[in-house]
């Protein structure tokens, strides 16, 4: 005999729900988080004496090679900034949509925990494992520790999915 308290909770059912509004809110939160992370990186780069747009240019390394990170806007500089920004924002929006799909709550506590987790996993898998598979990124010999703050800023900014979700659904939700 099972009581109400002993019933198994189906934790997979919410993940199987198709919710394009939530995915759109997640993509918007991801794009916002990407801008926050890039802004923080620009401040950090300037504090270290590097070019403020270095991180944006870094995102173009797989496409343009080592010329992407040349100082200044001459040559491929402008192209590197535009291409790096677009490439990273597309990635950030996609990751934000996936984040939103798996975090079906708008409560701050769960979003904070998942944002922290998402940032940590992004740092591990994207920053430390995937990105160095590109020869030009590996050759840049970047500090892996500096990337931690970047990805944590991104992950924690994903808490904005609650704002975007409410905005898209209207005030009644």
C-alpha positions in Angstrom: 0.0 0.0 0.0 1.5 3.3 -1.2 0.7 6.6 0.4 0.7 9.9 -1.5 4.2 10.7 -0.1 5.7 7.5 -1.5 4.8 8.1 -5.1 7.7 8.5 -7.5 8.1 11.9 -9.0 8.5 12.0 -12.8 11.4 14.4 -13.1 11.8 13.7 -16.9 8.3 14.8 -17.9 9.0 18.5 -17.7 12.0 18.1 -20.0 9.9 16.4 -22.7 7.5 19.4 -22.9 7.9 21.5 -26.0 7.8 25.1 -25.1 9.0 27.5 -27.8 8.3 30.5 -25.7 10.6 29.2 -23.0 13.3 28.5 -25.6 13.0 32.0 -27.0 13.3 33.4 -23.5 16.4 31.2 -22.9 17.9 32.4 -26.2 17.3 36.0 -25.1 18.8 35.3 -21.7 21.8 33.6 -23.4 22.4 36.6 -25.6 22.1 38.9 -22.6 24.5 36.7 -20.7 26.9 36.7 -23.6 27.0 40.5 -23.6 27.5 40.6 -19.8 30.4 38.1 -20.0 32.0 40.0 -22.9 31.7 43.3 -21.0 33.3 41.8 -17.9 36.1 40.4 -20.1 36.6 43.8 -21.7 37.1 45.3 -18.3 39.4 42.5 -17.2 41.5 42.8 -20.4 41.9 46.6 -19.9 42.9 46.1 -16.3 45.6 43.6 -17.5 46.8 46.1 -20.1 45.4 44.3 -23.1 43.0 45.5 -25.8 39.4 45.7 -24.5 38.1 43.8 -27.6 40.6 41.0 -27.2 38.1 38.5 -26.0 35.7 39.3 -28.8 38.5 38.9 -31.3 39.5 35.7 -29.6 36.1 34.2 -30.6 37.1 34.7 -34.3 40.3 32.7 -34.0 38.8 29.5 -35.4 37.6 31.3 -38.4 40.4 33.9 -39.2 43.4 32.3 -37.6 46.0 34.2 -35.7 45.4 37.5 -37.5 42.1 37.8 -35.6 43.8 38.9 -32.5 46.1 41.6 -34.0 45.9 44.8 -32.0 43.8 47.5 -33.5 41.1 47.6 -36.0 43.3 47.7 -39.2 43.4 44.7 -41.4 41.1 42.0 -40.1 40.4 43.8 -36.8 36.9 45.0 -37.6 36.0 41.6 -39.3 37.4 39.8 -36.2 35.2 41.9 -33.9 32.1 41.4 -35.9 32.6 37.7 -36.6 33.7 37.0 -33.0 30.7 38.8 -31.5 28.2 37.1 -33.9 29.7 33.7 -33.4 29.8 34.0 -29.6 26.3 35.4 -29.4 24.9 32.6 -31.5 26.6 30.1 -29.2 25.4 32.0 -26.1 21.9 32.1 -27.4 21.8 28.4 -28.2 23.2 27.5 -24.8 20.7 29.8 -23.2 17.8 28.1 -25.0 19.1 24.7 -23.8 19.4 26.1 -20.2 15.8 27.4 -20.3 14.6 24.0 -21.5 16.1 22.2 -18.6 15.2 24.8 -16.0 11.5 25.0 -16.2 11.3 27.1 -13.0 11.4 30.9 -12.8 12.2 30.8 -9.1 15.5 32.6 -8.2 16.9 29.8 -6.1 16.9 27.0 -8.7 18.0 29.5 -11.4 20.9 30.6 -9.3 22.0 27.1 -8.6 21.6 26.0 -12.2 23.3 29.2 -13.5 26.3 28.5 -11.3 26.4 24.9 -12.5 25.9 26.0 -16.1 28.8 28.5 -15.8 31.1 25.9 -14.2 30.3 23.2 -16.8 30.7 25.7 -19.7 34.1 26.7 -18.2 35.2 23.0 -18.0 33.9 21.8 -21.3 34.0 24.8 -23.6 36.9 26.8 -22.1 39.2 24.0 -21.0 38.3 21.0 -23.3 36.7 22.1 -26.5 38.3 25.5 -27.3 41.9 24.3 -27.0 41.1 21.8 -29.8 41.5 24.7 -32.2 45.2 25.1 -32.8 45.1 28.9 -32.9 43.4 29.1 -29.5 45.8 26.6 -28.0 48.7 28.6 -29.4 47.4 31.7 -27.7 48.3 30.1 -24.4 45.4 31.8 -22.5 44.9 31.7 -18.8 42.3 29.1 -18.1 41.6 30.7 -14.7 40.6 34.0 -16.3 38.0 32.1 -18.3 36.4 30.9 -15.1 35.1 34.4 -14.3 33.9 34.9 -17.9 31.8 31.7 -17.9 30.5 32.3 -14.3 29.3 35.7 -15.4 27.6 34.1 -18.3 26.0 31.3 -16.3 24.8 33.6 -13.5 23.4 36.0 -16.1 21.1 33.2 -17.3 19.0 33.9 -14.3 17.5 36.6 -16.6 15.5 33.8 -18.3 12.8 34.4 -15.7 12.5 38.1 -16.8 12.4 37.2 -20.5 9.9 34.3 -19.9 7.5 36.6 -18.0 8.0 39.3 -20.6 7.1 37.0 -23.5 4.2 35.3 -21.7 2.7 38.5 -20.4 2.0 39.6 -16.8 -0.6 36.9 -16.2 2.1 34.1 -15.9 
